[in-house]
Amino acid sequence: MWVAVSMLLPPLAGGLWSWSWRGAVTAFFWGSLVRVAALHHVTFAINSVCHLVGRTPFRSKDQSRNVWWLALPSMGESWHNFHHCEPTSARHGVGRFEIDTSAGVISVLERLHCISDVHWPDNAAVGRRLVAAG
């Protein structure tokens, strides 16, 4: 049901906005097909690029890395190194300038009481995983 809604809502909105089939088809192309293709490419990039290049500020048992330029399109999932250290953490971007919009969404849902039992990392957990500098 949710897949159908997410695919059909853009053409419905585009058709109603423009009062034309052309508006509906254009919105379906950009709002449904291109959106899903971009989402899949970003998801696959997280699971490939983030294991090949990037920084490893945290200790993990694998080759996961942080890739800053994927942070915005992946909503923060590209802070992949910490995710592999603390897989249950709701926040992946734990550094000062690490944008993690998915953590923001989770925080809002928690405040609205839509979700509960969210695991947020504290400074001690982050510090334990940090690779010693130097």
N, C-alpha and C positions, 0 to 999 in steps of 0.2 A: 504494500500500500504506500509506504513512504517513498519508495523508488518512483512509483507512478506519479505521486504528488510532486516530487522534486523535478521530474521530467516534464510534467504537463503544466505546472504553475507558470513558468516563464512564457510559453506561447499564449496561455490564457491572458496573462497580463499584457503582453505585447499586442495581442489582437484587440483587447478592450481599449488599450491606450490609443491605438491608431485606427480602430474600427475598420481593420482590413485583414485579409488572409495573409497578405505580404508581411504585415507587422507580426502576425502570429508565427509565420515560418521563419522570419529573421530572428525573432526572440527564441524560437526553438533551437535554431542553429547556434546562436551565441550563448544563450542562457542555459541551454541543456547540453547539447553535444560538445561544444568547445569547453564548457565548464567541467564536464565529466572527464574529457580527455586531458585537460590541464591537471585536474586533481589526481588522476592516475599517474601521469608523468612525475608529478611532485612526489607522490607516495613511493613510486619505484626508485626515484632518485635518492630518497631518504635511505632506502634499504640497499642501495648500491654505492652511490657517491660517498655517503657517510661512513662507509667501511673501507674506502680507498684513500681519500684525501681529507685534510683538515687537522685540527688540533686535538690533542688528548690530555686535557688538564686533570682528568680523574683516572684513578686506577680501575681497570676492568680486566676481565679474563679474555677479552676478544680484541678485535681491531676497530671497534667503534670510535668514531671521531665527530667533532663538532664542525659544522660547515656554516659559517655566518651568513653567506649570501642566499642560503635556502630558508633562513629563519622566517621571513615574512610570508612567502608563498606556502610554507608548511605549517604556519601558525605556531612556530616554536619547536616543532618536532625534530628539526635539524640539530638541536643541541643533544645529539644522539649519544654522546659519550656518557653524560650523566644518567640518561635513560637506562643504559646498560648497567650502570652501577647501582641504581635505585629504581628498578622497573615498576614498582608500585607507586612511585611519586607522581603527584598530579602536576608538578612543575618540572620541566626539563631544563629551561634556561634559568640557572640559579646565579649567574654572574650579574654584575651591576648593569651592563648594557645589553644583556641577552634578552631580546624581545621574545615573549612567549604568550601569544594571544590565546592559545588554547587553555592555558592556566587561568587566564582572565575569565573565559567563558565558564570554566569549572567553578571558579570562585563565585560568580554571579548565581549559577545554578544552586550552589551550596547555600548561599544567603537567602535564596527564594524557597529553600527547603524542598527542592526538587530532587536533590541527591544528598547522601549522608556518608559518613565514614570515609571521608576523603583524607588521603595521606599527603600532608605537606611536609617537605623536608625542613628541618631546623638547621641552624648554622653549624651545630656540632656534627650532624650527619654529613653535611657538605664538606666540612673540614677534614673529617676522617677519610673521605674518599679522594681528597686532593693530592696530586702528585707533588712531592716536595720540590720546591723551586731550587735550582742550582744543583 
